[in-house]
Amino acid sequence: MRGVLIDTPVAAPAEQVREAGAALLPGPGAPAPAPTADFDPSLPWRRARSVALRPEPFGALVYHFGNRKLSFLKSRTLVAVVETLAEHPSADATLVACGVPDAQLPAYRRALADLARSQMIERRTSSPPATRELAAGPCDEAAPEAHP
């Protein structure tokens, strides 16, 4: 499956689902999402403080304790990106460090924009940790193990 993010609170017809890496669009009766700043991949981001990730064989469940939103990350690479956002100077730097192929960068940026819109990730104002050497390759250490 090419989709990397699916939001579950709203059921939507198949034609409302955007191409790979996007979330389901809200239906006509769904409340409008809370206003958030536009996603800029050149800025520093992190997983929101009120968000928990639970590794799953398909990727991860993402739960926001504040707005009670549940999402599924359908790519282990996207899970690694979200888990390591705070360790890199920008979202784009994280994508590169996690080995996302150039052809897939737009899809991953859309997925991160959807996560920002749903408040699962937030802009970071502090610098990434300088004491740890950042990997230039895939974020294998952040990839979840398959759980039976």
N, CA, C and O of each residue as an XYZ file, in Angstrom:
592
protein
N       0.849     -1.174      0.000
C       0.000      0.000      0.000
C       0.887      1.226      0.000
O       1.832      1.296      0.786
N       0.607      2.207     -0.869
C       1.447      3.384     -0.987
C       1.090      4.452      0.021
O       1.933      5.299      0.317
N      -0.115      4.455      0.565
C      -0.503      5.490      1.522
C       0.336      5.403      2.773
O       0.613      4.316      3.279
N       0.738      6.554      3.266
C       1.568      6.550      4.461
C       0.857      7.130      5.668
O       1.352      7.000      6.787
N      -0.288      7.766      5.475
C      -1.006      8.336      6.601
C      -2.496      8.220      6.338
O      -2.983      8.648      5.292
N      -3.214      7.646      7.277
C      -4.655      7.552      7.156
C      -5.241      7.994      8.479
O      -4.895      7.438      9.521
N      -6.118      8.977      8.463
C      -6.798      9.420      9.668
C      -8.087      8.632      9.798
O      -8.805      8.450      8.814
N      -8.391      8.159     11.005
C      -9.546      7.310     11.193
C     -10.816      7.966     11.681
O     -11.875      7.367     11.498
N     -10.811      9.164     12.296
C     -12.057      9.663     12.860
C     -13.182      9.893     11.848
O     -14.354      9.881     12.223
N     -12.849     10.100     10.589
C     -13.865     10.409      9.600
C     -13.809      9.376      8.485
O     -12.742      9.130      7.922
N     -14.946      8.769      8.160
C     -14.991      7.866      7.021
C     -15.293      8.694      5.785
O     -16.228      9.496      5.780
N     -14.492      8.498      4.722
C     -14.673      9.281      3.501
C     -14.726      8.359      2.306
O     -14.105      7.297      2.316
N     -15.464      8.749      1.268
C     -15.486      7.952      0.049
C     -14.090      7.896     -0.566
O     -13.260      8.776     -0.335
N     -13.845      6.853     -1.349
C     -12.526      6.637     -1.932
C     -12.062      7.818     -2.770
O     -10.865      8.103     -2.806
N     -12.978      8.517     -3.448
C     -12.550      9.630     -4.286
C     -12.025     10.805     -3.478
O     -11.391     11.696     -4.044
N     -12.272     10.835     -2.160
C     -11.757     11.910     -1.326
C     -10.359     11.625     -0.812
O      -9.724     12.510     -0.240
N      -9.864     10.410     -1.003
C      -8.543     10.060     -0.528
C      -7.524     10.573     -1.538
O      -7.594     10.260     -2.726
N      -6.579     11.365     -1.045
C      -5.548     11.891     -1.931
C      -4.492     10.840     -2.201
O      -4.435      9.811     -1.527
N      -3.658     11.105     -3.192
C      -2.578     10.208     -3.606
C      -1.661      9.920     -2.418
O      -1.755     10.579     -1.383
N      -0.789      8.950     -2.569
C       0.087      8.421     -1.529
C       0.595      9.477     -0.561
O       1.043     10.552     -0.961
N       0.515      9.144      0.725
C       1.069     10.005      1.742
C       0.091     10.985      2.324
O       0.488     11.820      3.136
N      -1.150     10.929      1.957
C      -2.107     11.924      2.422
C      -3.105     11.307      3.381
O      -3.185     10.086      3.516
N      -3.857     12.157      4.038
C      -4.878     11.737      4.994
C      -6.240     11.764      4.328
O      -6.411     12.355      3.262
N      -7.200     11.125      4.959
C      -8.575     11.216      4.482
C      -9.079     12.632      4.711
O      -8.780     13.248      5.734
N      -9.832     13.137      3.771
C     -10.392     14.474      3.900
C     -11.641     14.425      4.757
O     -12.367     13.432      4.714
N     -11.917     15.462      5.534
C     -13.109     15.453      6.375
C     -14.381     15.427      5.544
O     -14.446     16.025      4.470
N     -15.380     14.737      6.044
C     -16.682     14.699      5.387
C     -17.451     15.972      5.666
O     -16.978     16.826      6.415
N     -18.644     16.119      5.070
C     -19.399     17.356      5.207
C     -19.802     17.687      6.640
O     -19.937     18.867      6.964
N     -20.000     16.708      7.504
C     -20.419     16.969      8.878
C     -19.267     17.083      9.857
O     -19.490     17.292     11.049
N     -18.036     16.949      9.376
C     -16.880     16.964     10.273
C     -16.535     18.389     10.681
O     -16.666     19.317      9.883
N     -16.094     18.563     11.926
C     -15.676     19.898     12.359
C     -14.423     20.324     11.603
O     -13.621     19.485     11.191
N     -14.264     21.613     11.426
C     -13.082     22.132     10.749
C     -11.867     21.895     11.629
O     -11.957     22.009     12.851
N     -10.719     21.562     11.017
C      -9.522     21.353     11.827
C      -9.089     22.648     12.493
O      -9.355     23.742     11.996
N      -8.419     22.502     13.621
C      -7.914     23.677     14.340
C      -6.898     24.391     13.466
O      -6.102     23.743     12.786
N      -6.916     25.720     13.475
C      -5.965     26.443     12.646
C      -4.537     26.203     13.120
O      -4.245     26.280     14.313
N      -3.656     25.913     12.175
C      -2.246     25.723     12.483
C      -1.432     26.450     11.437
O      -1.929     26.795     10.365
N      -0.188     26.673     11.761
C       0.702     27.321     10.814
C       0.938     26.378      9.641
O       0.892     25.156      9.785
N       1.188     26.966      8.489
C       1.492     26.160      7.318
C       2.763     25.361      7.555
O       3.676     25.807      8.249
N       2.804     24.182      6.971
C       3.978     23.329      7.095
C       5.052     23.832      6.140
O       4.808     23.988      4.943
N       6.235     24.083      6.674
C       7.383     24.482      5.878
C       8.485     23.475      6.159
O       9.022     23.454      7.267
N       8.841     22.632      5.181
C       9.839     21.589      5.429
C      11.243     22.115      5.687
O      12.117     21.354      6.101
N      11.475     23.401      5.449
C      12.804     23.959      5.716
C      12.962     24.383      7.180
O      14.055     24.755      7.607
N      11.877     24.325      7.940
C      11.906     24.706      9.356
C      12.097     23.480     10.242
O      11.854     22.355      9.805
N      12.533     23.691     11.495
C      12.671     22.570     12.432
C      11.312     22.142     12.989
O      10.480     22.987     13.318
N      11.092     20.843     13.092
C       9.845     20.264     13.592
C      10.161     19.191     14.611
O      11.302     18.743     14.726
N       9.148     18.786     15.346
C       9.249     17.672     16.291
C       7.870     17.057     16.458
O       6.852     17.663     16.120
N       7.860     15.847     16.983
C       6.581     15.238     17.356
C       5.998     16.085     18.479
O       6.716     16.479     19.398
N       4.714     16.364     18.411
C       4.072     17.178     19.447
C       4.222     16.493     20.807
O       4.228     15.266     20.901
N       4.339     17.294     21.839
C       4.549     16.760     23.190
C       3.390     15.902     23.673
O       3.594     14.983     24.467
N       2.185     16.185     23.211
C       1.014     15.427     23.658
C       0.667     14.273     22.717
O      -0.467     13.795     22.703
N       1.649     13.831     21.933
C       1.435     12.756     20.963
C       2.258     11.532     21.347
O       3.425     11.641     21.725
N       1.632     10.376     21.244
C       2.322      9.106     21.496
C       2.317      8.277     20.222
O       1.332      8.258     19.483
N       3.424      7.595     19.976
C       3.554      6.658     18.851
C       3.582      5.246     19.416
O       4.294      4.971     20.382
N       2.820      4.368     18.821
C       2.861      2.955     19.216
C       3.251      2.137     17.998
O       2.465      2.021     17.058
N       4.443      1.570     17.996
C       4.871      0.766     16.846
C       3.915     -0.402     16.589
O       3.422     -1.045     17.517
N       3.675     -0.649     15.324
C       2.827     -1.751     14.873
C       3.510     -2.406     13.675
O       4.403     -1.797     13.086
N       3.126     -3.616     13.296
C       3.759     -4.276     12.143
C       3.651     -3.463     10.848
O       4.534     -3.548      9.995
N       2.598     -2.689     10.694
C       2.397     -1.903      9.478
C       3.096     -0.554      9.523
O       3.235      0.092      8.484
N       3.537     -0.110     10.683
C       4.123      1.217     10.867
C       3.935      1.661     12.307
O       4.706      1.274     13.186
N       2.892      2.487     12.558
C       2.632      2.927     13.928
C       1.253      3.558     14.047
O       0.703      4.095     13.086
N       0.713      3.475     15.260
C      -0.466      4.251     15.631
C       0.045      5.545     16.237
O       1.018      5.538     16.991
N      -0.598      6.649     15.915
C      -0.230      7.946     16.462
C      -1.470      8.499     17.149
O      -2.524      8.622     16.525
N      -1.352      8.837     18.438
C      -2.495      9.336     19.194
C      -2.153     10.681     19.815
O      -1.114     10.836     20.456
N      -3.040     11.651     19.616
C      -2.877     12.980     20.212
C      -3.774     13.036     21.442
O      -4.995     12.936     21.317
N      -3.194     13.192     22.622
C      -3.962     13.193     23.865
C      -4.785     14.461     24.048
O      -5.748     14.460     24.815
N      -4.429     15.534     23.365
C      -5.175     16.787     23.489
C      -6.443     16.794     22.656
O      -7.525     17.056     23.181
N      -6.327     16.506     21.351
C      -7.508     16.541     20.480
C      -8.107     15.160     20.240
O      -9.090     15.029     19.510
N      -7.521     14.127     20.849
C      -8.001     12.747     20.805
C      -8.051     12.174     19.395
O      -8.860     11.291     19.110
N      -7.199     12.666     18.526
C      -7.140     12.184     17.151
C      -6.210     10.979     17.072
O      -5.145     10.953     17.689
N      -6.635      9.988     16.302
C      -5.852      8.777     16.086
C      -5.533      8.682     14.600
O      -6.418      8.820     13.756
N      -4.275      8.448     14.291
C      -3.850      8.274     12.911
C      -2.998      7.027     12.806
O      -2.449      6.545     13.797
N      -2.894      6.509     11.589
C      -2.045      5.371     11.302
C      -0.919      5.830     10.385
O      -1.170      6.435      9.343
N       0.308      5.547     10.770
C       1.431      5.779      9.877
C       1.675      4.458      9.164
O       2.031      3.462      9.792
N       1.484      4.455      7.862
C       1.524      3.216      7.094
C       2.886      2.953      6.460
O       2.989      2.171      5.516
N       3.912      3.589      6.962
C       5.258      3.414      6.441
C       6.241      3.466      7.598
O       6.220      4.402      8.398
N       7.090      2.476      7.686
C       8.096      2.486      8.749
C       9.080      3.629      8.557
O       9.629      4.160      9.522
N       9.297      4.001      7.305
C      10.178      5.146      7.058
C       9.549      6.413      7.606
O      10.247      7.236      8.199
N       8.238      6.591      7.421
C       7.574      7.772      7.964
C       7.629      7.761      9.491
O       7.782      8.812     10.113
N       7.508      6.597     10.090
C       7.632      6.490     11.550
C       9.024      6.969     11.972
O       9.157      7.736     12.926
N      10.053      6.516     11.263
C      11.422      6.932     11.581
C      11.578      8.439     11.421
O      12.244      9.084     12.231
N      10.964      9.006     10.378
C      11.033     10.449     10.157
C      10.402     11.184     11.342
O      11.006     12.102     11.896
N       9.195     10.782     11.729
C       8.497     11.459     12.822
C       9.277     11.324     14.124
O       9.369     12.279     14.895
N       9.839     10.144     14.373
C      10.581      9.922     15.619
C      11.877     10.723     15.675
O      12.354     11.029     16.767
N      12.457     11.069     14.535
C      13.764     11.740     14.540
C      13.704     13.198     14.092
O      14.751     13.824     13.926
N      12.517     13.751     13.892
C      12.404     15.154     13.481
C      13.177     16.094     14.396
O      13.835     17.018     13.918
N      13.106     15.873     15.694
C      13.743     16.770     16.661
C      15.265     16.704     16.629
O      15.930     17.560     17.213
N      15.822     15.707     15.960
C      17.271     15.537     15.921
C      17.919     16.210     14.718
O      19.139     16.153     14.565
N      17.126     16.845     13.865
C      17.643     17.423     12.626
C      17.229     18.886     12.513
O      16.237     19.297     13.115
N      17.977     19.669     11.750
C      17.701     21.097     11.660
C      16.427     21.454     10.892
O      15.945     22.582     10.998
N      15.876     20.518     10.122
C      14.651     20.786      9.368
C      13.982     19.464      9.024
O      14.576     18.393      9.155
N      12.731     19.563      8.581
C      12.031     18.356      8.132
C      12.719     17.779      6.906
O      12.869     16.563      6.790
N      13.142     18.652      5.984
C      13.849     18.165      4.793
C      15.133     17.440      5.163
O      15.452     16.412      4.566
N      15.875     17.956      6.136
C      17.102     17.293      6.580
C      16.784     15.920      7.176
O      17.548     14.971      7.001
N      15.669     15.821      7.868
C      15.254     14.538      8.432
C      14.930     13.548      7.320
O      15.325     12.384      7.389
N      14.214     14.003      6.298
C      13.870     13.128      5.172
C      15.129     12.598      4.496
O      15.204     11.417      4.155
N      16.110     13.460      4.302
C      17.369     13.039      3.691
C      18.086     12.042      4.595
O      18.563     11.008      4.127
N      18.163     12.351      5.893
C      18.848     11.476      6.843
C      18.190     10.105      6.930
O      18.860      9.104      7.182
N      16.885     10.062      6.722
C      16.155      8.789      6.784
C      16.138      8.061      5.450
O      15.505      7.013      5.322
N      16.817      8.601      4.472
C      16.966      7.903      3.198
C      15.738      7.910      2.315
O      15.571      7.002      1.500
N      14.873      8.902      2.447
C      13.688      8.975      1.586
C      14.162      9.320      0.167
O      14.839     10.329     -0.029
N      13.808      8.483     -0.826
C      14.232      8.750     -2.207
C      13.647     10.073     -2.720
O      12.546     10.468     -2.337
N      14.399     10.740     -3.585
C      13.960     12.027     -4.143
C      12.564     11.939     -4.751
O      11.765     12.863     -4.599
N      12.268     10.857     -5.425
C      10.958     10.705     -6.076
C       9.814     10.662     -5.069
O       8.677     10.981     -5.417
N      10.100     10.272     -3.819
C       9.062     10.167     -2.802
C       8.998     11.371     -1.874
O       8.120     11.436     -1.014
N       9.913     12.329     -2.029
C       9.927     13.493     -1.140
C       8.602     14.251     -1.134
O       8.135     14.611     -0.053
N       7.965     14.515     -2.285
C       6.677     15.236     -2.240
C       5.613     14.506     -1.420
O       4.857     15.142     -0.686
N       5.547     13.194     -1.537
C       4.557     12.422     -0.773
C       4.844     12.498      0.724
O       3.919     12.638      1.525
N       6.103     12.408      1.103
C       6.458     12.495      2.523
C       6.223     13.897      3.059
O       5.797     14.057      4.202
N       6.494     14.915      2.251
C       6.205     16.291      2.682
C       4.705     16.483      2.880
O       4.287     17.142      3.832
N       3.889     15.913      1.989
C       2.425     16.009      2.159
C       1.993     15.302      3.438
O       1.143     15.805      4.173
N       2.576     14.140      3.702
C       2.231     13.412      4.932
C       2.612     14.228      6.165
O       1.844     14.295      7.125
N       3.789     14.845      6.144
C       4.197     15.680      7.279
C       3.302     16.904      7.405
O       2.985     17.328      8.516
N       2.892     17.478      6.277
C       1.968     18.618      6.318
C       0.638     18.197      6.934
O       0.048     18.953      7.707
N       0.161     17.002      6.601
C      -1.076     16.489      7.202
C      -0.898     16.271      8.696
O      -1.807     16.554      9.476
N       0.260     15.772      9.100
C       0.531     15.587     10.525
C       0.597     16.932     11.241
O       0.137     17.046     12.377
N       1.154     17.941     10.602
C       1.196     19.276     11.199
C      -0.209     19.846     11.317
O      -0.556     20.438     12.339
N      -1.015     19.672     10.283
C      -2.389     20.185     10.284
C      -3.217     19.533     11.390
O      -4.080     20.175     11.988
N      -2.952     18.263     11.654
C      -3.692     17.554     12.708
C      -3.001     17.656     14.064
O      -3.392     16.979     15.015
N      -1.972     18.500     14.154
C      -1.262     18.805     15.397
C      -0.483     17.618     15.957
O      -0.208     17.572     17.156
N      -0.127     16.664     15.108
C       0.684     15.526     15.542
C       2.162     15.904     15.606
O       2.912     15.358     16.416
N       2.579     16.840     14.748
C       3.919     17.398     14.830
C       3.780     18.909     14.981
O       2.763     19.494     14.609
N       4.813     19.523     15.530
C       4.779     20.966     15.760
C       6.142     21.571     15.458
O       7.166     20.889     15.482
N       6.124     22.870     15.173
C       7.392     23.561     14.944
C       8.224     23.526     16.208
O       7.708     23.605     17.322
N       9.518     23.405     16.006
C      10.458     23.377     17.120
C      11.209     24.704     17.145
O      11.629     25.202     16.101
N      11.376     25.270     18.326
C      12.091     26.531     18.437
C      13.513     26.343     18.925
O      14.351     27.222     18.726
N      13.804     25.222     19.558
C      15.157     24.972     20.047
C      15.976     24.252     18.978
O      15.427     23.694     18.028
N      17.277     24.274     19.147
C      18.181     23.599     18.220
C      18.166     22.103     18.481
O      17.865     21.670     19.593
N      18.491     21.299     17.451
C      18.595     19.861     17.685
C      19.790     19.568     18.588
O      20.694     20.396     18.690
N      19.813     18.408     19.243
C      20.935     18.072     20.124
C      22.243     18.097     19.337
O      22.339     17.497     18.267
N      23.244     18.787     19.864
C      24.522     18.905     19.177
C      25.516     17.847     19.631
O      26.546     17.652     18.986
N      25.226     17.168     20.719
C      26.181     16.208     21.257
C      26.166     14.888     20.508
O      27.122     14.117     20.596
N      25.102     14.618     19.777
C      24.982     13.347     19.068
C      25.273     13.564     17.597
O      24.752     14.500     16.991
N      26.097     12.711     17.020
C      26.377     12.787     15.590
C      25.149     12.315     14.837
O      24.632     11.231     15.107
N      24.677     13.117     13.895
C      23.492     12.778     13.132
C      23.864     11.871     11.978
O      24.866     12.093     11.297
N      23.061     10.856     11.764
C      23.313      9.916     10.684
C      23.030     10.562      9.339
O      22.095     11.352      9.207
N      23.834     10.227      8.343
C      23.621     10.754      7.002
C      22.845      9.754      6.147
O      22.497     10.055      5.005
N      22.575      8.577      6.689
C      21.887      7.540      5.924
C      20.522      7.253      6.499
O      19.960      8.074      7.222
N      19.986      6.088      6.180
C      18.646      5.732      6.664
C      18.568      5.747      8.185
O      19.554      5.494      8.876
N      17.394      6.042      8.683
C      17.164      6.102     10.131
C      16.790      4.720     10.634
O      15.769      4.558     11.301
N      17.600      3.728     10.324
C      17.286      2.356     10.707
C      17.103      2.197     12.201
O      16.282      1.394     12.647
N      17.867      2.962     12.987
C      17.758      2.805     14.432
C      16.396      3.254     14.948
O      15.997      2.873     16.048
N      15.671      4.068     14.158
C      14.365      4.541     14.595
C      13.238      3.674     14.054
O      12.089      3.831     14.467
N      13.546      2.768     13.143
C      12.502      1.948     12.552
C      11.978      0.937     13.583
O      12.776      0.265     14.236
N      10.681      0.821     13.736
C      10.138     -0.111     14.731
C      10.297     -1.545     14.301
O      10.262     -1.861     13.112
N      10.468     -2.394     15.258
C      10.502     -3.830     15.009
C       9.079     -4.326     14.811
O       8.138     -3.767     15.374
N       8.924     -5.349     14.031
C       7.595     -5.934     13.821
C       7.160     -6.633     15.100
O       7.930     -7.374     15.711
N       5.925     -6.389     15.492
C       5.380     -7.032     16.695
C       4.336     -8.041     16.259
O       3.383     -7.687     15.564
N       4.504     -9.300     16.659
C       3.508    -10.319     16.249
C       2.149    -10.094     16.868
O       1.222    -10.864     16.617
